[in-house]
């Protein structure tokens, strides 16, 4: 087995040797499915919102021509050089198409969604014209996902009508905040707000009452000199596992006074964006699949890696997951906007459900994507470890996502708390929403429940039964958590692992249900769900029968055989351009080995220097006579 051809090139070769009629695009069949594949350009379904494909092509057409965006030697740059390059590129894009990702996502979205009409009127023109550059500052050195534990204080002074911002401890330092280190002029930090208990007399620290976390808009650097303002210490935190070009920062406040007008007065969209992003990252990892078709450099008789069941069992379930993540991202997008409209009308009822869904799905989806990238890398064999895989940057850069915006283990506890509350309401006959309707059905039917069978005698798969299985497991685990916590009064810490599994089970139910609903509205006849790592929870909750589990492995092997001929087109649907992919293994023209050699022989800057390897002398670069002084100057 050896490295192979990109999905796009495979499709070309397949069509050359096995001509098939082109079917005109049919809007009704533009859902990206598994068993039915008749759409010529399925990427229009996966990536069509807001004219994304057209905009991307226009942007790439410009970037490919600019030397500043050449990636040939990018992996050989040091971290300071990567930040210099990243800033130069961001400024160039600003002149072309308006960049600074965190500025235009987390910063602008927080102000737009949480700011009042007057605050939006003041801040948004400055933001959109890039008169200011912003970042988002929640996590602290000693407090990441624990928002209630934030130590940075915003103390209200009723006499001066100001807030005093202060970092009382080293652990109160804002930490990890992207764009803060060297770039941002403004930030949206989270503070623990306190008000005096009696505004008519002098106050001591003990007389201030905590009012919980709150966001502000704060200027941190001078607009012209770009130096930190008085009372603010801010800088870059240093090297990290990935994102070498990102200036993740630290910041402390020393009794900084700000007017009350900078406190934001009104949901955040951040976790929804992370869920949507997961499917694109995982889809990009699949573009680097190797060994699935002959190349010009490899004979046809050589075995194709993806034909091996040991590779298929790792890759094909993840391929299904990319599409499930796509539809779940759409679900979160719609849920967010529906909830926002309801909340703006004064009804805050959907807020808890939105928070629960976004927290649980953020944990599950980023775990699937991060683990999936590494699974794809390992499936490539030796070439997966090299720079030509295209994953050297993608893999470590994405590993921040299971941690940011709530650690993936911590935020599942919030989901479990919501589900236990909902189950308690159901037991007490307080039916209100669809979650409780699911739980009510479980309470009503659990005594006479028989496991659903998703494998009919005709050898097909009952998709409706699959959805019911995931729903039943989520409800059963929620009821078990209710019994342990509410009825048996077990301490929360003793249940944390059980509650984490509950959150993932409930999120899997959403993932599978939305996937099924999307495909049910298309011409696709069946689907393959992204399978959890263990079947024991299905069996223990009577969601599925032991007889079905007994034959499941054999049925999975059959499904992989059925799916294999469509795998290339399914991957191809995501239409990731070569410039974005930056991979020898996934390039469109199939010149895999040629590109690998080109990267090693001509583009590797290490090969452009001749070294003095004689141990008797201190000279490192041959002929330089520097006795290693250049190297020592960098240490």
C-alpha positions as CSV (number, residue, x, y, z in Angstrom):
1,X,0.0,0.0,0.0
2,X,1.2,3.5,-0.7
3,X,0.1,7.1,-0.9
4,X,-2.7,7.8,-3.4
5,X,-4.7,10.3,-5.3
6,X,-6.9,13.2,-4.2
7,X,-10.7,12.6,-4.3
8,X,-11.3,15.1,-7.1
9,X,-8.7,13.4,-9.3
10,X,-10.1,10.0,-8.4
11,X,-13.5,11.0,-9.7
12,X,-11.9,12.2,-13.0
13,X,-10.2,8.9,-13.5
14,X,-13.3,6.9,-12.5
15,X,-15.4,8.8,-15.0
16,X,-12.8,8.4,-17.7
17,X,-12.7,4.6,-17.3
18,X,-16.4,4.1,-16.4
19,X,-18.4,6.8,-18.2
20,X,-21.7,7.6,-16.5
21,X,-24.4,10.0,-17.7
22,X,-24.4,13.4,-16.1
23,X,-27.7,14.2,-14.4
24,X,-28.7,17.8,-14.3
25,X,-28.8,19.4,-10.9
26,X,-32.2,18.8,-9.2
27,X,-33.0,21.0,-6.2
28,X,-35.0,18.2,-4.7
29,X,-32.0,15.9,-4.6
30,X,-29.4,18.3,-3.4
31,X,-29.1,16.7,0.0
32,X,-25.7,15.1,0.4
33,X,-26.6,11.4,1.0
34,X,-25.0,8.0,0.9
35,X,-26.9,5.5,-1.1
36,X,-28.2,7.8,-3.9
37,X,-25.7,10.0,-5.7
38,X,-27.0,11.5,-8.8
39,X,-26.1,15.2,-8.3
40,X,-23.3,16.6,-10.5
41,X,-22.2,19.3,-8.0
42,X,-23.3,18.3,-4.5
43,X,-21.1,20.9,-2.9
44,X,-23.8,23.4,-3.7
45,X,-26.0,21.8,-1.1
46,X,-23.3,21.5,1.6
47,X,-21.8,25.0,1.2
48,X,-24.4,27.1,-0.6
49,X,-25.5,29.5,2.2
50,X,-24.9,33.2,1.5
51,X,-23.1,32.5,-1.8
52,X,-20.1,31.0,0.1
53,X,-18.7,29.1,-2.9
54,X,-18.7,32.1,-5.2
55,X,-17.2,34.4,-2.6
56,X,-14.5,31.9,-1.7
57,X,-13.5,31.5,-5.4
58,X,-13.3,35.2,-5.9
59,X,-11.1,35.6,-2.8
60,X,-8.8,32.7,-3.6
61,X,-8.4,34.1,-7.2
62,X,-6.8,37.2,-5.6
63,X,-4.8,35.4,-2.9
64,X,-3.2,32.9,-5.2
65,X,-1.5,35.7,-7.1
66,X,0.0,37.4,-4.0
67,X,3.5,36.4,-3.0
68,X,2.6,37.2,0.6
69,X,0.2,34.2,0.6
70,X,2.6,31.7,-0.8
71,X,2.7,28.6,1.5
72,X,5.7,26.8,0.1
73,X,8.0,27.5,3.0
74,X,5.5,28.4,5.7
75,X,6.1,25.4,7.9
76,X,9.8,26.3,8.3
77,X,9.1,29.7,9.9
78,X,9.6,30.3,13.6
79,X,6.7,31.4,15.8
80,X,7.7,35.1,15.8
81,X,8.0,34.9,12.0
82,X,4.6,33.2,11.9
83,X,3.0,36.1,13.8
84,X,4.7,38.6,11.6
85,X,3.4,36.8,8.5
86,X,-0.1,36.4,10.0
87,X,-0.3,40.1,10.8
88,X,1.0,41.1,7.3
89,X,-1.5,38.8,5.7
90,X,-4.4,40.1,7.9
91,X,-3.5,43.7,6.9
92,X,-3.3,42.7,3.2
93,X,-6.7,41.0,3.4
94,X,-8.1,44.0,5.1
95,X,-7.1,46.1,2.1
96,X,-8.7,43.4,-0.1
97,X,-11.7,41.8,1.6
98,X,-11.8,42.7,5.3
99,X,-10.2,40.1,7.7
100,X,-9.2,39.8,11.4
101,X,-11.3,36.6,12.1
102,X,-11.8,37.1,15.9
103,X,-12.6,40.8,15.4
104,X,-15.4,40.0,12.9
105,X,-16.7,36.9,14.7
106,X,-16.5,36.8,18.5
107,X,-15.9,40.6,19.1
108,X,-18.5,42.0,16.7
109,X,-21.1,39.3,17.4
110,X,-20.9,39.9,21.2
111,X,-21.4,43.6,20.9
112,X,-24.1,43.2,18.3
113,X,-26.0,40.7,20.3
114,X,-25.4,41.9,23.8
115,X,-25.2,45.6,23.3
116,X,-28.2,48.0,23.5
117,X,-29.4,49.9,20.4
118,X,-27.4,53.0,21.5
119,X,-24.2,50.9,22.1
120,X,-24.6,49.3,18.7
121,X,-25.0,52.7,17.1
122,X,-21.8,53.9,18.8
123,X,-19.6,50.9,18.3
124,X,-20.6,49.1,15.1
125,X,-19.4,51.8,12.6
126,X,-16.0,51.9,14.3
127,X,-15.8,48.1,14.3
128,X,-16.9,47.6,10.7
129,X,-14.6,50.3,9.4
130,X,-11.7,48.7,11.4
131,X,-11.0,52.0,13.3
132,X,-10.6,49.7,16.2
133,X,-9.5,46.0,16.4
134,X,-11.3,43.9,19.0
135,X,-10.9,40.5,20.8
136,X,-12.9,38.5,23.3
137,X,-11.6,38.0,26.8
138,X,-13.4,35.5,29.0
139,X,-10.9,32.9,30.3
140,X,-8.4,33.8,33.1
141,X,-5.1,32.2,34.2
142,X,-6.9,30.4,37.0
143,X,-10.4,30.2,35.6
144,X,-11.1,28.9,32.1
145,X,-14.6,27.6,31.6
146,X,-15.8,28.4,35.2
147,X,-17.4,31.8,34.5
148,X,-18.8,32.0,38.0
149,X,-15.3,31.8,39.3
150,X,-13.9,34.8,37.4
151,X,-11.8,36.9,39.7
152,X,-11.3,40.1,37.6
153,X,-13.6,42.6,39.3
154,X,-15.8,45.3,38.0
155,X,-16.8,47.3,41.1
156,X,-19.5,49.9,40.7
157,X,-18.9,53.4,42.2
158,X,-22.4,55.0,42.5
159,X,-20.9,58.4,43.3
160,X,-18.7,58.7,40.2
161,X,-21.1,56.6,38.1
162,X,-18.1,54.5,37.0
163,X,-16.9,50.9,37.2
164,X,-13.5,50.2,38.6
165,X,-11.8,47.3,36.8
166,X,-9.2,45.4,38.8
167,X,-7.3,42.2,38.8
168,X,-6.8,41.4,42.5
169,X,-4.8,38.2,42.1
170,X,-2.3,36.8,39.6
171,X,-4.9,34.1,38.7
172,X,-7.2,36.9,37.7
173,X,-5.0,37.6,34.7
174,X,-7.0,37.4,31.4
175,X,-5.3,34.5,29.6
176,X,-5.5,32.7,26.2
177,X,-7.5,35.4,24.6
178,X,-6.9,35.3,20.8
179,X,-5.7,38.6,19.2
180,X,-5.1,40.3,22.5
181,X,-1.4,39.7,22.8
182,X,-0.1,42.2,20.2
183,X,-3.0,43.2,17.9
184,X,-6.2,44.3,19.6
185,X,-7.0,47.9,20.6
186,X,-10.2,47.0,22.3
187,X,-11.6,43.9,24.1
188,X,-14.9,42.5,25.4
189,X,-13.8,41.1,28.7
190,X,-15.9,39.3,31.3
191,X,-15.9,40.6,34.8
192,X,-17.3,39.6,38.1
193,X,-19.5,42.6,38.9
194,X,-20.2,43.9,42.4
195,X,-22.4,46.7,43.7
196,X,-22.4,48.4,47.1
197,X,-25.1,47.1,49.5
198,X,-25.7,50.7,50.6
199,X,-24.8,53.4,48.1
200,X,-25.3,56.3,50.6
201,X,-22.2,55.6,52.7
202,X,-18.4,54.7,52.2
203,X,-17.7,51.2,51.3
204,X,-15.2,48.5,52.1
205,X,-14.6,45.3,50.1
206,X,-16.9,43.3,52.4
207,X,-19.8,45.7,51.8
208,X,-19.9,44.9,48.1
209,X,-22.5,42.4,46.8
210,X,-21.7,40.1,43.9
211,X,-24.0,40.3,40.9
212,X,-22.4,37.7,38.7
213,X,-20.4,37.9,35.4
214,X,-21.0,40.7,32.9
215,X,-19.4,41.8,29.7
216,X,-17.9,45.3,28.9
217,X,-16.2,47.0,25.9
218,X,-12.8,48.3,27.1
219,X,-10.0,50.1,25.2
220,X,-6.7,48.5,26.1
221,X,-4.2,50.2,23.7
222,X,-3.7,53.7,22.5
223,X,-5.1,54.3,19.0
224,X,-1.9,55.9,17.6
225,X,1.1,54.5,19.6
226,X,-0.5,51.1,20.1
227,X,0.9,51.1,23.6
228,X,-1.1,49.7,26.6
229,X,-3.2,52.3,28.4
230,X,-2.4,53.4,31.9
231,X,-3.2,50.7,34.4
232,X,-3.3,47.8,31.9
233,X,-0.6,45.2,31.5
234,X,-1.1,43.2,28.3
235,X,1.1,41.0,26.0
236,X,1.5,37.6,24.3
237,X,1.5,34.5,26.4
238,X,4.3,32.8,24.4
239,X,4.6,29.5,22.4
240,X,1.8,27.0,22.4
241,X,0.7,23.7,20.8
242,X,-0.7,25.2,17.6
243,X,-1.9,28.5,16.1
244,X,1.7,29.9,15.8
245,X,0.5,33.0,14.0
246,X,-2.2,33.8,16.7
247,X,-1.2,36.2,19.5
248,X,-3.0,34.7,22.4
249,X,-2.7,37.2,25.2
250,X,-2.6,38.0,28.9
251,X,-4.0,41.1,30.5
252,X,-4.3,42.6,34.0
253,X,-6.1,45.7,35.3
254,X,-4.9,48.0,38.1
255,X,-7.9,50.0,39.3
256,X,-8.9,51.1,35.8
257,X,-11.9,53.4,35.7
258,X,-14.5,53.2,32.9
259,X,-17.9,54.8,32.4
260,X,-21.1,52.7,32.9
261,X,-21.9,53.1,29.2
262,X,-19.3,50.4,28.3
263,X,-21.1,47.7,30.1
264,X,-23.1,45.6,27.5
265,X,-26.8,45.6,28.3
266,X,-28.4,42.8,26.4
267,X,-26.8,35.8,24.0
268,X,-23.8,34.8,22.3
269,X,-23.4,33.0,19.0
270,X,-19.9,31.6,19.6
271,X,-20.7,28.0,20.4
272,X,-23.0,27.8,17.4
273,X,-20.2,28.9,15.2
274,X,-17.8,26.3,16.7
275,X,-20.4,23.5,16.0
276,X,-20.8,24.7,12.4
277,X,-17.0,24.9,11.9
278,X,-16.4,21.4,13.1
279,X,-17.8,19.8,9.9
280,X,-15.6,21.9,7.6
281,X,-12.5,21.0,9.6
282,X,-13.3,17.3,9.6
283,X,-14.2,17.4,5.9
284,X,-10.8,19.0,5.2
285,X,-9.0,16.1,6.9
286,X,-10.8,13.7,4.5
287,X,-9.4,15.6,1.5
288,X,-6.0,14.2,2.4
289,X,-7.1,10.5,2.1
290,X,-4.4,8.4,0.5
291,X,-4.3,5.2,-1.5
292,X,-7.8,5.2,-2.8
293,X,-7.1,5.2,-6.6
294,X,-4.2,4.7,-9.0
295,X,-1.9,7.7,-9.7
296,X,0.6,8.4,-12.5
297,X,3.3,7.4,-10.0
298,X,1.8,4.2,-8.9
299,X,0.7,1.1,-10.9
300,X,-2.9,0.1,-11.0
301,X,-2.4,-3.4,-9.6
302,X,-1.3,-1.9,-6.2
303,X,-3.8,-2.3,-3.4
304,X,-5.8,0.9,-2.6
305,X,-5.7,1.7,1.1
306,X,-9.4,2.6,1.4
307,X,-10.4,-0.9,0.1
308,X,-9.0,-2.3,3.4
309,X,-11.8,-2.9,6.0
310,X,-9.3,-1.8,8.8
311,X,-9.2,1.6,7.1
312,X,-12.8,1.8,6.2
313,X,-14.0,1.1,9.8
314,X,-12.0,4.2,10.9
315,X,-12.7,6.5,8.0
316,X,-16.2,5.9,6.7
317,X,-18.1,6.5,10.0
318,X,-16.3,9.8,10.2
319,X,-17.3,10.6,6.6
320,X,-20.9,10.1,7.6
321,X,-20.2,12.3,10.6
322,X,-19.2,15.3,8.4
323,X,-22.6,15.4,6.9
324,X,-24.3,14.8,10.3
325,X,-22.3,17.8,11.6
326,X,-23.4,19.9,8.6
327,X,-27.1,19.4,9.3
328,X,-26.6,19.8,13.1
329,X,-24.9,23.1,12.4
330,X,-27.9,24.2,10.4
331,X,-30.1,23.1,13.4
332,X,-28.1,25.3,15.7
333,X,-28.2,28.2,13.3
334,X,-32.0,28.0,13.1
335,X,-32.4,27.4,16.8
336,X,-30.3,30.4,17.7
337,X,-32.2,32.8,15.4
338,X,-35.6,31.4,16.5
339,X,-34.6,31.8,20.2
340,X,-33.3,35.3,19.6
341,X,-36.6,36.4,18.0
342,X,-38.5,35.0,21.0
343,X,-36.2,36.6,23.6
344,X,-36.4,40.0,21.9
345,X,-40.2,39.7,22.3
346,X,-39.7,39.4,26.1
347,X,-39.9,35.6,26.4
348,X,-36.7,34.2,27.9
349,X,-38.1,30.6,28.0
350,X,-35.9,29.3,25.1
351,X,-32.7,30.5,26.6
352,X,-32.1,27.5,28.8
353,X,-32.8,25.0,26.0
354,X,-30.5,27.0,23.7
355,X,-27.7,27.0,26.2
356,X,-28.1,23.3,26.9
357,X,-28.1,22.3,23.2
358,X,-25.2,24.6,22.3
359,X,-23.1,23.3,25.2
360,X,-23.7,19.6,24.6
361,X,-23.2,19.8,20.9
362,X,-20.1,22.0,21.2
363,X,-18.6,19.2,23.4
364,X,-19.6,16.3,21.2
365,X,-19.0,17.9,17.8
366,X,-15.5,19.3,18.6
367,X,-14.6,15.9,20.1
368,X,-15.7,14.1,17.0
369,X,-13.8,16.5,14.8
370,X,-10.6,16.7,16.8
371,X,-10.4,12.9,17.2
372,X,-11.4,12.5,13.6
373,X,-8.5,14.6,12.3
374,X,-6.0,12.4,14.2
375,X,-7.8,9.3,13.0
376,X,-7.4,10.4,9.4
377,X,-3.7,11.3,10.0
378,X,-2.9,7.8,11.4
379,X,-4.8,6.1,8.5
380,X,-2.3,7.8,6.1
381,X,0.6,5.7,7.5
382,X,4.1,7.3,7.4
383,X,3.1,10.2,5.1
384,X,0.5,11.3,7.6
385,X,3.3,12.3,9.9
386,X,5.0,14.6,7.3
387,X,4.3,18.1,6.2
388,X,2.9,17.0,2.9
389,X,-0.2,15.6,4.6
390,X,-1.7,19.0,5.1
391,X,-2.5,18.2,8.7
392,X,0.6,19.5,10.4
393,X,-1.1,22.8,10.9
394,X,-4.7,21.7,11.0
395,X,-4.3,19.1,13.7
396,X,-2.7,21.2,16.5
397,X,-4.6,24.3,15.5
398,X,-8.0,22.6,15.9
399,X,-7.0,21.0,19.2
400,X,-7.9,24.2,21.0
401,X,-11.6,23.8,20.2
402,X,-12.4,21.0,22.8
403,X,-11.0,23.5,25.4
404,X,-12.1,27.0,24.4
405,X,-15.6,28.2,25.1
406,X,-16.0,25.7,27.9
407,X,-13.9,22.6,28.4
408,X,-15.6,19.6,26.8
409,X,-16.0,17.7,30.1
410,X,-17.0,20.7,32.2
411,X,-19.8,22.1,30.0
412,X,-21.5,18.7,29.8
413,X,-22.3,19.1,33.5
414,X,-24.4,22.1,32.6
415,X,-26.3,20.0,30.0
416,X,-26.9,17.2,32.6
417,X,-28.2,19.7,35.1
418,X,-30.7,21.0,32.5
419,X,-31.8,17.5,31.6
420,X,-32.3,16.5,35.3
421,X,-34.4,19.6,35.8
422,X,-36.5,18.7,32.8
423,X,-37.0,15.1,33.9
424,X,-38.0,16.3,37.3
425,X,-40.7,18.5,35.7
426,X,-41.9,15.5,33.7
427,X,-42.2,13.3,36.7
428,X,-44.2,16.1,38.3
429,X,-46.5,16.4,35.2
430,X,-45.3,19.8,34.0
431,X,-45.2,19.2,30.2
432,X,-43.9,22.3,28.3
433,X,-41.6,21.5,25.4
434,X,-40.3,18.8,23.0
435,X,-37.6,17.7,25.4
436,X,-40.2,17.0,28.1
437,X,-42.4,15.4,25.5
438,X,-39.5,12.9,24.8
439,X,-39.1,12.3,28.6
440,X,-42.9,11.9,29.1
441,X,-42.9,9.2,26.5
442,X,-40.2,7.4,28.3
443,X,-41.9,7.6,31.6
444,X,-45.2,6.4,30.1
445,X,-43.7,3.5,28.1
446,X,-40.6,2.3,30.1
447,X,-42.5,-0.5,32.0
448,X,-43.7,-2.1,28.8
449,X,-40.9,-1.1,26.5
450,X,-39.3,-3.6,24.1
451,X,-36.1,-2.7,22.3
452,X,-36.5,-1.4,18.8
453,X,-35.1,-3.4,15.9
454,X,-33.3,-1.4,13.2
455,X,-32.4,-4.5,11.1
456,X,-35.5,-5.9,9.4
457,X,-35.5,-9.4,7.9
458,X,-35.0,-8.1,4.4
459,X,-31.5,-6.9,5.2
460,X,-32.3,-3.2,5.0
461,X,-31.9,-0.6,7.8
462,X,-34.9,1.0,9.5
463,X,-33.8,4.6,9.8
464,X,-36.8,5.6,12.0
465,X,-35.9,2.8,14.4
466,X,-32.3,4.1,14.6
467,X,-33.6,7.6,15.6
468,X,-35.9,6.0,18.2
469,X,-33.0,4.0,19.6
470,X,-30.9,7.2,20.1
471,X,-33.9,9.0,21.6
472,X,-34.7,6.2,24.0
473,X,-31.1,6.0,25.2
474,X,-31.0,9.7,25.9
475,X,-34.3,9.6,27.8
476,X,-33.3,6.5,29.8
477,X,-30.0,7.9,30.9
478,X,-31.7,11.2,31.8
479,X,-34.1,9.3,34.0
480,X,-31.3,7.3,35.6
481,X,-29.5,10.6,36.4
482,X,-32.8,12.0,37.9
483,X,-33.1,9.0,40.1
484,X,-29.5,9.2,41.3
485,X,-29.5,12.9,42.0
486,X,-33.1,13.8,43.0
487,X,-34.5,10.6,44.5
488,X,-31.3,9.0,45.9
489,X,-29.6,12.4,46.7
490,X,-26.2,11.2,45.5
491,X,-23.5,13.9,45.5
492,X,-22.9,15.6,42.2
493,X,-19.2,14.8,42.1
494,X,-19.9,11.1,42.4
495,X,-22.1,11.3,39.2
496,X,-19.9,13.5,37.0
497,X,-18.7,10.8,34.7
498,X,-22.2,9.4,34.4
499,X,-23.5,12.9,33.6
500,X,-20.8,13.5,31.0
501,X,-22.0,10.4,29.2
502,X,-25.6,11.5,29.5
503,X,-24.7,14.8,27.8
504,X,-23.1,13.1,24.9
505,X,-26.0,10.6,24.6
506,X,-28.5,13.5,24.5
507,X,-26.3,15.4,21.9
508,X,-26.0,12.3,19.8
509,X,-29.8,12.1,19.8
510,X,-29.9,15.6,18.4
511,X,-27.1,14.8,15.8
512,X,-28.8,11.7,14.5
513,X,-32.3,13.2,14.6
514,X,-31.3,16.2,12.6
515,X,-29.4,14.1,10.1
516,X,-32.4,11.8,9.6
517,X,-34.8,14.7,9.3
518,X,-32.6,16.3,6.6
519,X,-32.2,13.2,4.6
520,X,-35.9,12.2,4.9
521,X,-36.7,15.4,3.1
522,X,-34.5,14.4,0.1
523,X,-34.5,11.6,-2.4
524,X,-32.0,9.6,-0.3
525,X,-33.4,6.3,1.0
526,X,-31.1,5.5,3.9
527,X,-28.3,6.9,6.0
528,X,-25.5,5.8,8.2
529,X,-25.2,7.5,11.6
530,X,-21.9,8.4,13.2
531,X,-21.5,5.6,15.7
532,X,-20.6,6.2,19.4
533,X,-17.5,4.4,20.7
534,X,-19.4,1.9,22.8
535,X,-22.6,0.0,22.4
536,X,-23.0,-0.9,26.1
537,X,-25.2,2.1,27.0
538,X,-27.7,1.1,24.2
539,X,-27.9,-2.4,25.7
540,X,-28.1,-1.3,29.3
541,X,-30.9,1.1,28.6
542,X,-32.9,-1.5,26.5
543,X,-32.7,0.9,23.5
544,X,-31.5,-2.0,21.3
545,X,-31.7,-5.8,21.5
546,X,-28.8,-8.0,22.1
547,X,-29.7,-9.9,18.9
548,X,-29.3,-6.8,16.8
549,X,-26.0,-6.0,18.4
550,X,-24.8,-9.5,17.7
551,X,-25.2,-9.1,13.9
552,X,-24.3,-5.4,13.9
553,X,-20.6,-5.9,13.0
554,X,-21.5,-8.0,9.9
555,X,-24.0,-5.4,8.8
556,X,-21.5,-2.6,9.2
557,X,-19.0,-4.5,7.0
558,X,-21.8,-4.8,4.3
559,X,-22.6,-1.1,4.6
560,X,-18.9,-0.2,4.2
561,X,-18.8,-2.2,1.0
562,X,-21.9,-0.5,-0.3
563,X,-20.6,2.9,0.6
564,X,-17.0,2.5,-0.8
565,X,-17.9,3.3,-4.4
566,X,-19.5,6.6,-3.3
567,X,-16.8,7.6,-0.8
568,X,-14.8,9.7,-3.3
569,X,-17.8,11.8,-4.4
570,X,-18.9,12.2,-0.8
571,X,-15.5,13.7,0.1
572,X,-15.5,15.6,-3.2
573,X,-18.7,17.3,-2.2
574,X,-16.9,19.6,0.2
575,X,-14.9,21.2,-2.6
576,X,-11.8,22.2,-0.6
577,X,-9.4,24.1,-2.9
578,X,-5.8,23.1,-3.2
579,X,-4.6,26.4,-1.9
580,X,-6.6,26.0,1.3
581,X,-5.7,22.3,1.6
582,X,-2.0,22.8,1.1
583,X,-1.5,19.0,0.9
584,X,0.6,16.9,-1.4
585,X,-1.6,13.9,-0.6
586,X,-4.9,15.6,-1.5
587,X,-3.9,17.8,-4.5
588,X,-6.4,17.9,-7.4
589,X,-4.1,16.8,-10.2
590,X,-2.9,13.7,-8.5
591,X,0.8,14.5,-8.6
592,X,1.4,13.2,-5.1
593,X,4.9,11.9,-5.2
594,X,6.1,14.7,-7.4
595,X,4.8,17.2,-4.9
596,X,6.3,15.4,-1.9
597,X,9.7,15.4,-3.5
598,X,9.3,19.1,-4.6
599,X,8.6,20.1,-1.0
600,X,11.6,18.1,0.3
601,X,14.1,19.0,-2.4
602,X,13.4,22.6,-3.4
603,X,11.1,24.1,-0.8
604,X,12.8,22.9,2.3
605,X,14.8,25.9,3.6
606,X,17.0,23.6,5.8
607,X,18.5,22.2,2.6
608,X,19.6,25.7,1.5
609,X,22.2,25.9,4.2
610,X,25.5,24.0,4.5
611,X,26.5,23.1,8.0
612,X,29.8,22.5,9.6
613,X,29.5,19.1,11.3
614,X,33.1,18.9,12.6
615,X,32.8,18.6,16.3
616,X,36.3,20.1,16.9
617,X,35.1,23.6,15.9
618,X,32.2,25.8,17.2
619,X,31.2,27.1,13.8
620,X,27.7,25.9,13.0
621,X,27.1,27.2,9.4
622,X,30.0,26.3,7.2
623,X,32.1,29.3,6.2
624,X,30.3,31.7,8.5
625,X,33.0,31.9,11.1
626,X,30.4,33.0,13.7
627,X,31.2,30.2,16.2
628,X,27.5,29.8,16.8
629,X,26.9,33.4,17.8
630,X,23.8,33.8,15.7
631,X,22.2,30.9,17.4
632,X,23.3,32.0,20.9
633,X,21.7,35.5,20.2
634,X,18.3,33.8,19.8
635,X,18.5,31.9,23.1
